[in-house]
């Protein structure tokens, strides 16, 4: 996927990942029951137009950024809202790397018909042979904090 004729690569699938949320909230689907692509339905086109229209309010670099770069934009206060993975929340609440500690919250995604989002899970473990067990444990602590923050924001 390219943003223009210059063959600039889009950001690590973040644009597709984000657009799927809108596709579903507009009533569209990626595939039908026979696994034929149907994302170009009227609902899919409307969702894409909505997404493209929102790009006017984004930093010009957004099309070339990946997940970590997007998180950095929020950490520095350069952007105020974005769709982001919940595992990134811990990085927003870490005072050693974030200027927005205590200032961020979760909100439902914009929707047309019903709010949808990609939901998945990670199985996280520490390899018995890694020489970085302490670092791995600290990482698991950090993303676990993100889940606690998320749960507290829902209450």
MDAnalysis code that builds the backbone (N, CA, C; Angstrom):
import MDAnalysis as mda
import numpy as np

u = mda.Universe.empty(465, n_residues=155, atom_resindex=np.repeat(np.arange(155), 3), trajectory=True)
u.add_TopologyAttr("name", ["N", "CA", "C"] * 155)
u.add_TopologyAttr("resid", np.arange(1, 156))
u.add_TopologyAttr("resname", ["UNK", "UNK", "UNK", "UNK", "UNK", "UNK", "UNK", "UNK", "UNK", "UNK", "UNK", "UNK", "UNK", "UNK", "UNK", "UNK", "UNK", "UNK", "UNK", "UNK", "UNK", "UNK", "UNK", "UNK", "UNK", "UNK", "UNK", "UNK", "UNK", "UNK", "UNK", "UNK", "UNK", "UNK", "UNK", "UNK", "UNK", "UNK", "UNK", "UNK", "UNK", "UNK", "UNK", "UNK", "UNK", "UNK", "UNK", "UNK", "UNK", "UNK", "UNK", "UNK", "UNK", "UNK", "UNK", "UNK", "UNK", "UNK", "UNK", "UNK", "UNK", "UNK", "UNK", "UNK", "UNK", "UNK", "UNK", "UNK", "UNK", "UNK", "UNK", "UNK", "UNK", "UNK", "UNK", "UNK", "UNK", "UNK", "UNK", "UNK", "UNK", "UNK", "UNK", "UNK", "UNK", "UNK", "UNK", "UNK", "UNK", "UNK", "UNK", "UNK", "UNK", "UNK", "UNK", "UNK", "UNK", "UNK", "UNK", "UNK", "UNK", "UNK", "UNK", "UNK", "UNK", "UNK", "UNK", "UNK", "UNK", "UNK", "UNK", "UNK", "UNK", "UNK", "UNK", "UNK", "UNK", "UNK", "UNK", "UNK", "UNK", "UNK", "UNK", "UNK", "UNK", "UNK", "UNK", "UNK", "UNK", "UNK", "UNK", "UNK", "UNK", "UNK", "UNK", "UNK", "UNK", "UNK", "UNK", "UNK", "UNK", "UNK", "UNK", "UNK", "UNK", "UNK", "UNK", "UNK", "UNK", "UNK", "UNK", "UNK", "UNK", "UNK", "UNK"])
u.atoms.positions = np.array([
    [0.850, -1.165, 0.000],
    [0.000, 0.000, 0.000],
    [0.902, 1.236, 0.000],
    [0.621, 2.173, -0.865],
    [1.426, 3.380, -0.952],
    [0.558, 4.613, -0.771],
    [1.159, 5.658, -0.222],
    [0.411, 6.888, 0.008],
    [0.418, 7.801, -1.210],
    [1.361, 7.600, -2.095],
    [1.418, 8.412, -3.307],
    [2.283, 7.694, -4.341],
    [2.546, 8.321, -5.452],
    [3.351, 7.724, -6.506],
    [4.813, 7.571, -6.147],
    [5.249, 8.066, -5.019],
    [6.645, 8.006, -4.599],
    [6.994, 6.693, -3.904],
    [6.057, 5.776, -3.809],
    [6.267, 4.490, -3.159],
    [6.675, 4.625, -1.702],
    [6.055, 5.554, -0.997],
    [6.270, 5.635, 0.449],
    [5.438, 4.544, 1.091],
    [6.062, 3.754, 1.940],
    [5.330, 2.670, 2.573],
    [4.472, 3.191, 3.711],
    [3.302, 2.611, 3.851],
    [2.424, 2.955, 4.966],
    [2.901, 2.256, 6.217],
    [2.475, 2.740, 7.340],
    [2.982, 2.322, 8.627],
    [2.589, 0.952, 9.119],
    [3.381, -0.022, 8.849],
    [3.346, -1.340, 9.489],
    [1.947, -1.908, 9.680],
    [1.055, -1.697, 8.750],
    [-0.286, -2.251, 8.866],
    [-1.217, -1.477, 9.766],
    [-0.731, -0.404, 10.380],
    [-1.593, 0.345, 11.319],
    [-2.808, 0.933, 10.618],
    [-2.665, 1.336, 9.382],
    [-3.796, 1.942, 8.683],
    [-4.881, 0.920, 8.402],
    [-4.499, -0.269, 7.969],
    [-5.480, -1.320, 7.731],
    [-6.118, -1.735, 9.046],
    [-5.306, -1.936, 10.051],
    [-5.798, -2.319, 11.374],
    [-6.822, -1.309, 11.883],
    [-6.524, -0.038, 11.742],
    [-7.430, 1.010, 12.207],
    [-8.701, 1.027, 11.373],
    [-8.556, 0.913, 10.063],
    [-9.728, 1.001, 9.186],
    [-10.706, -0.138, 9.424],
    [-10.218, -1.331, 9.761],
    [-11.126, -2.449, 10.030],
    [-12.150, -2.073, 11.101],
    [-11.736, -1.345, 12.118],
    [-12.668, -0.925, 13.165],
    [-13.813, -0.096, 12.586],
    [-13.500, 0.787, 11.662],
    [-14.528, 1.607, 11.033],
    [-15.385, 0.784, 10.084],
    [-14.742, -0.102, 9.342],
    [-15.490, -0.973, 8.433],
    [-16.607, -1.676, 9.189],
    [-16.275, -2.290, 10.314],
    [-17.275, -3.027, 11.085],
    [-18.299, -2.100, 11.727],
    [-17.872, -0.932, 12.184],
    [-18.835, -0.030, 12.826],
    [-19.794, 0.582, 11.807],
    [-19.425, 0.566, 10.539],
    [-20.312, 1.049, 9.489],
    [-21.164, -0.077, 8.914],
    [-21.025, -1.282, 9.474],
    [-21.843, -2.408, 9.030],
    [-21.216, -3.244, 7.932],
    [-19.957, -3.001, 7.602],
    [-19.288, -3.758, 6.557],
    [-18.583, -4.992, 7.100],
    [-18.097, -5.787, 6.190],
    [-17.341, -7.002, 6.509],
    [-16.159, -7.100, 5.567],
    [-15.158, -7.868, 5.965],
    [-14.002, -8.105, 5.097],
    [-14.335, -9.178, 4.074],
    [-14.920, -10.284, 4.545],
    [-15.287, -11.411, 3.684],
    [-16.734, -11.802, 3.934],
    [-17.351, -12.440, 2.919],
    [-18.676, -13.017, 3.140],
    [-18.520, -14.442, 3.671],
    [-19.620, -15.166, 3.785],
    [-19.592, -16.518, 4.346],
    [-18.744, -17.484, 3.533],
    [-18.544, -17.190, 2.253],
    [-17.733, -18.054, 1.376],
    [-16.310, -17.537, 1.231],
    [-15.942, -16.585, 2.070],
    [-14.605, -15.976, 2.086],
    [-14.267, -15.215, 0.808],
    [-15.301, -14.661, 0.181],
    [-15.082, -13.744, -0.934],
    [-14.953, -12.337, -0.342],
    [-14.012, -11.534, -0.837],
    [-13.863, -10.169, -0.299],
    [-15.115, -9.333, -0.562],
    [-15.591, -8.656, 0.465],
    [-16.765, -7.791, 0.335],
    [-16.539, -6.436, 0.999],
    [-15.279, -6.106, 1.266],
    [-14.991, -4.835, 1.939],
    [-15.257, -3.635, 1.042],
    [-15.504, -3.874, -0.261],
    [-15.808, -2.775, -1.171],
    [-17.320, -2.568, -1.312],
    [-18.062, -3.023, -0.335],
    [-19.516, -2.811, -0.296],
    [-19.789, -1.320, -0.063],
    [-21.043, -0.896, -0.207],
    [-21.356, 0.504, 0.119],
    [-20.936, 0.887, 1.537],
    [-21.108, -0.038, 2.497],
    [-20.686, 0.236, 3.873],
    [-19.171, 0.385, 3.963],
    [-18.444, -0.454, 3.238],
    [-16.985, -0.379, 3.232],
    [-16.483, 0.907, 2.604],
    [-17.108, 1.307, 1.527],
    [-16.717, 2.557, 0.857],
    [-17.013, 3.757, 1.755],
    [-18.166, 3.727, 2.418],
    [-18.511, 4.811, 3.339],
    [-17.520, 4.876, 4.510],
    [-17.145, 3.706, 5.035],
    [-16.169, 3.660, 6.130],
    [-14.817, 4.184, 5.674],
    [-14.403, 3.828, 4.478],
    [-13.128, 4.306, 3.951],
    [-13.159, 5.814, 3.756],
    [-14.263, 6.330, 3.237],
    [-14.364, 7.777, 3.050],
    [-14.305, 8.504, 4.385],
    [-14.955, 7.956, 5.403],
    [-14.903, 8.531, 6.744],
    [-13.463, 8.566, 7.243],
    [-12.750, 7.464, 7.060],
    [-11.354, 7.369, 7.496],
    [-10.478, 8.377, 6.749],
    [-10.640, 8.454, 5.444],
    [-9.869, 9.406, 4.633],
    [-10.180, 10.841, 5.057],
    [-11.439, 11.133, 5.305],
    [-11.818, 12.486, 5.743],
    [-11.156, 12.849, 7.070],
    [-11.011, 11.876, 7.962],
    [-10.358, 12.150, 9.253],
    [-8.878, 12.454, 9.094],
    [-8.261, 11.970, 8.033],
    [-6.824, 12.203, 7.836],
    [-6.494, 13.691, 7.716],
    [-7.467, 14.510, 7.354],
    [-7.246, 15.961, 7.283],
    [-6.845, 16.534, 8.629],
    [-7.237, 15.862, 9.701],
    [-6.976, 16.346, 11.048],
    [-5.756, 15.679, 11.684],
    [-5.046, 14.898, 10.904],
    [-3.890, 14.154, 11.412],
    [-2.582, 14.797, 10.965],
    [-1.542, 14.445, 11.680],
    [-0.210, 14.856, 11.270],
    [0.087, 14.244, 9.897],
    [0.757, 14.976, 9.010],
    [1.047, 14.445, 7.671],
    [1.840, 13.139, 7.697],
    [2.587, 12.897, 8.755],
    [3.426, 11.703, 8.822],
    [2.662, 10.442, 9.205],
    [1.391, 10.566, 9.551],
    [0.638, 9.447, 10.106],
    [0.627, 8.227, 9.185],
    [0.611, 8.418, 7.892],
    [0.537, 7.289, 6.960],
    [1.813, 6.465, 6.915],
    [2.892, 6.958, 7.475],
    [4.145, 6.204, 7.427],
    [4.596, 5.716, 8.801],
    [3.747, 5.851, 9.806],
    [4.138, 5.480, 11.162],
    [3.590, 4.122, 11.558],
    [4.334, 3.440, 12.389],
    [3.890, 2.190, 12.970],
    [3.396, 2.417, 14.383],
    [3.047, 1.346, 15.053],
    [2.458, 1.399, 16.393],
    [3.348, 2.145, 17.388],
    [4.624, 1.808, 17.433],
    [5.520, 2.442, 18.406],
    [5.690, 3.931, 18.141],
    [5.771, 4.301, 16.873],
    [5.909, 5.724, 16.541],
    [4.642, 6.487, 16.925],
    [3.472, 5.855, 16.741],
    [2.217, 6.496, 17.148],
    [2.198, 6.736, 18.652],
    [2.664, 5.749, 19.409],
    [2.725, 5.904, 20.855],
    [3.637, 7.062, 21.229],
    [4.758, 7.195, 20.548],
    [5.681, 8.300, 20.824],
    [5.016, 9.653, 20.613],
    [4.159, 9.755, 19.602],
    [3.457, 11.016, 19.358],
    [2.567, 11.390, 20.541],
    [1.901, 10.408, 21.108],
    [1.054, 10.694, 22.271],
    [1.923, 11.002, 23.481],
    [2.994, 10.227, 23.693],
    [3.853, 10.441, 24.868],
    [4.391, 11.863, 24.944],
    [4.648, 12.458, 23.809],
    [5.205, 13.811, 23.790],
    [4.118, 14.887, 23.756],
    [2.851, 14.474, 23.709],
    [1.759, 15.433, 23.695],
    [1.496, 16.037, 22.326],
    [2.079, 15.470, 21.266],
    [1.870, 16.020, 19.918],
    [0.498, 15.689, 19.357],
    [-0.130, 14.635, 19.849],
    [-1.491, 14.292, 19.426],
    [-2.331, 14.039, 20.670],
    [-3.629, 14.202, 20.544],
    [-4.497, 14.069, 21.713],
    [-5.343, 12.803, 21.698],
    [-5.472, 12.144, 20.554],
    [-6.306, 10.950, 20.481],
    [-5.854, 10.078, 19.327],
    [-5.987, 8.786, 19.507],
    [-5.738, 7.842, 18.416],
    [-6.248, 6.476, 18.821],
    [-6.443, 5.647, 17.831],
    [-6.756, 4.245, 18.087],
    [-5.427, 3.551, 18.307],
    [-5.315, 2.858, 19.416],
    [-4.044, 2.251, 19.778],
    [-4.291, 0.948, 20.522],
    [-3.316, 0.066, 20.467],
    [-3.399, -1.200, 21.190],
    [-3.334, -0.945, 22.688],
    [-4.091, -1.724, 23.444],
    [-4.127, -1.517, 24.892],
    [-2.781, -1.777, 25.554],
    [-1.922, -2.585, 24.939],
    [-0.611, -2.842, 25.546],
    [0.276, -1.601, 25.542],
    [-0.082, -0.588, 24.780],
    [0.699, 0.639, 24.727],
    [0.378, 1.600, 25.869],
    [-0.712, 1.362, 26.585],
    [-1.111, 2.276, 27.653],
    [-0.074, 2.399, 28.758],
    [0.596, 1.314, 29.070],
    [1.618, 1.366, 30.106],
    [2.719, 2.345, 29.775],
    [3.036, 2.474, 28.495],
    [4.083, 3.410, 28.073],
    [3.632, 4.860, 28.230],
    [2.327, 5.093, 28.195],
    [1.809, 6.448, 28.383],
    [1.817, 6.853, 29.849],
    [1.797, 5.870, 30.735],
    [1.751, 6.145, 32.171],
    [3.107, 6.012, 32.849],
    [4.160, 5.851, 32.077],
    [5.508, 5.729, 32.626],
    [6.161, 7.103, 32.637],
    [6.376, 7.703, 33.812],
    [6.915, 9.068, 33.878],
    [8.338, 9.205, 33.342],
    [9.040, 8.104, 33.184],
    [10.400, 8.197, 32.639],
    [10.400, 8.372, 31.130],
    [9.253, 8.135, 30.491],
    [9.222, 8.261, 29.030],
    [8.014, 9.009, 28.487],
    [7.120, 9.462, 29.351],
    [5.885, 10.077, 28.875],
    [5.625, 11.408, 29.565],
    [5.146, 12.359, 28.776],
    [4.764, 13.675, 29.295],
    [3.272, 13.771, 29.566],
    [2.548, 12.676, 29.369],
    [1.089, 12.716, 29.510],
    [0.584, 11.794, 30.624],
    [1.437, 11.493, 31.582],
    [1.061, 10.609, 32.688],
    [-0.168, 11.179, 33.404],
    [-1.164, 10.326, 33.582],
    [-2.385, 10.743, 34.271],
    [-3.336, 11.577, 33.438],
    [-3.033, 11.806, 32.178],
    [-3.857, 12.670, 31.340],
    [-4.616, 11.907, 30.255],
    [-4.418, 10.607, 30.159],
    [-5.025, 9.834, 29.078],
    [-6.122, 8.932, 29.620],
    [-7.091, 8.607, 28.778],
    [-8.185, 7.710, 29.149],
    [-8.635, 6.937, 27.912],
    [-9.401, 5.907, 28.137],
    [-9.954, 5.103, 27.056],
    [-11.334, 5.642, 26.693],
    [-11.714, 5.470, 25.442],
    [-13.042, 5.880, 24.992],
    [-13.488, 4.914, 23.897],
    [-14.795, 4.775, 23.708],
    [-15.266, 3.928, 22.604],
    [-14.831, 4.517, 21.266],
    [-14.718, 3.658, 20.287],
    [-14.366, 4.114, 18.944],
    [-15.530, 4.864, 18.318],
    [-15.227, 5.819, 17.436],
    [-16.318, 6.459, 16.691],
    [-17.111, 5.389, 15.938],
    [-18.404, 5.607, 15.809],
    [-19.221, 4.588, 15.160],
    [-20.334, 5.211, 14.333],
    [-20.823, 4.416, 13.400],
    [-21.995, 4.815, 12.618],
    [-23.203, 4.005, 13.073],
    [-23.065, 2.675, 13.073],
    [-24.172, 1.811, 13.474],
    [-23.959, 1.217, 14.861],
    [-22.800, 0.651, 15.086],
    [-22.477, 0.030, 16.382],
    [-20.972, 0.127, 16.574],
    [-20.544, 0.252, 17.799],
    [-19.111, 0.350, 18.072],
    [-18.476, -1.036, 18.006],
    [-17.438, -1.157, 17.231],
    [-16.691, -2.399, 17.091],
    [-15.221, -2.095, 17.244],
    [-14.495, -3.069, 17.672],
    [-13.043, -2.931, 17.699],
    [-12.424, -4.303, 17.536],
    [-11.164, -4.291, 17.142],
    [-10.432, -5.543, 17.056],
    [-10.139, -5.987, 18.474],
    [-10.422, -7.217, 18.760],
    [-10.169, -7.747, 20.082],
    [-9.345, -9.012, 19.926],
    [-8.288, -9.049, 20.617],
    [-7.439, -10.233, 20.575],
    [-6.767, -10.393, 21.908],
    [-5.872, -11.290, 21.987],
    [-5.133, -11.471, 23.221],
    [-3.727, -11.937, 22.897],
    [-2.861, -11.709, 23.822],
    [-1.484, -12.163, 23.717],
    [-1.233, -13.166, 24.822],
    [-0.521, -14.187, 24.497],
    [-0.017, -15.092, 25.521],
    [1.426, -14.675, 25.729],
    [1.725, -14.261, 26.933],
    [3.042, -13.713, 27.209],
    [3.767, -14.636, 28.177],
    [4.979, -14.963, 27.827],
    [5.776, -15.820, 28.698],
    [7.234, -15.392, 28.602],
    [8.036, -15.959, 29.451],
    [9.474, -15.680, 29.439],
    [10.186, -16.975, 29.085],
    [10.953, -16.931, 28.028],
    [11.696, -18.100, 27.588],
    [12.696, -18.503, 28.658],
    [12.719, -19.781, 28.988],
    [13.608, -20.276, 30.047],
    [15.079, -20.068, 29.709],
    [15.410, -19.957, 28.422],
    [16.806, -19.843, 28.013],
    [17.274, -18.408, 27.800],
    [16.384, -17.431, 27.949],
    [16.799, -16.053, 27.687],
    [17.732, -15.531, 28.779],
    [18.749, -14.785, 28.388],
    [19.588, -14.140, 29.396],
    [18.942, -12.844, 29.913],
    [17.756, -12.501, 29.413],
    [17.096, -11.239, 29.744],
    [15.810, -11.461, 30.549],
    [15.840, -12.368, 31.489],
    [14.639, -12.677, 32.268],
    [14.125, -11.451, 33.032],
    [15.010, -10.695, 33.659],
    [14.581, -9.512, 34.414],
    [13.936, -8.480, 33.503],
    [14.517, -8.237, 32.340],
    [13.964, -7.267, 31.398],
    [12.599, -7.744, 30.886],
    [12.498, -9.042, 30.612],
    [11.228, -9.595, 30.137],
    [10.148, -9.442, 31.207],
    [10.520, -9.696, 32.442],
    [9.555, -9.558, 33.528],
    [9.094, -8.104, 33.665],
    [10.021, -7.167, 33.541],
    [9.665, -5.745, 33.625],
    [8.704, -5.359, 32.498],
    [8.936, -5.913, 31.310],
    [8.047, -5.630, 30.178],
    [6.638, -6.166, 30.470],
    [6.560, -7.393, 30.984],
    [5.257, -7.972, 31.305],
    [4.557, -7.141, 32.374],
    [5.311, -6.660, 33.360],
    [4.731, -5.776, 34.373],
    [4.147, -4.519, 33.733],
    [4.887, -3.936, 32.795],
    [4.464, -2.687, 32.157],
    [3.175, -2.873, 31.367],
    [3.089, -3.937, 30.571],
    [1.859, -4.108, 29.799],
    [0.713, -4.588, 30.674],
    [1.021, -5.263, 31.767],
    [-0.027, -5.639, 32.713],
    [-0.609, -4.390, 33.357],
    [0.235, -3.407, 33.640],
    [-0.236, -2.134, 34.178],
    [-1.242, -1.508, 33.209],
    [-0.973, -1.615, 31.924],
    [-1.889, -1.060, 30.929],
    [-3.260, -1.706, 31.055],
    [-3.315, -2.999, 31.293],
    [-4.602, -3.678, 31.438],
    [-5.329, -3.223, 32.697],
    [-4.594, -2.987, 33.764],
    [-5.205, -2.494, 35.002],
    [-5.766, -1.092, 34.785],
    [-5.000, -0.247, 34.108],
    [-5.466, 1.115, 33.817],
    [-6.737, 1.052, 32.976],
    [-6.730, 0.188, 31.971],
    [-7.904, 0.031, 31.106],
    [-9.119, -0.393, 31.929],
    [-8.944, -1.393, 32.787],
    [-10.054, -1.874, 33.605],
    [-10.581, -0.769, 34.513],
    [-9.686, 0.014, 35.116],
    [-10.106, 1.100, 35.990],
    [-10.874, 2.170, 35.237],
    [-10.501, 2.420, 33.986],
    [-11.205, 3.420, 33.193],
    [-12.603, 2.960, 32.797],
    [-12.823, 1.654, 32.808],
    [-14.152, 1.142, 32.472],
    [-15.102, 1.197, 33.659],
    [-14.553, 1.284, 34.862],
    [-15.404, 1.261, 36.063],
    [-16.065, 2.594, 36.314],
])
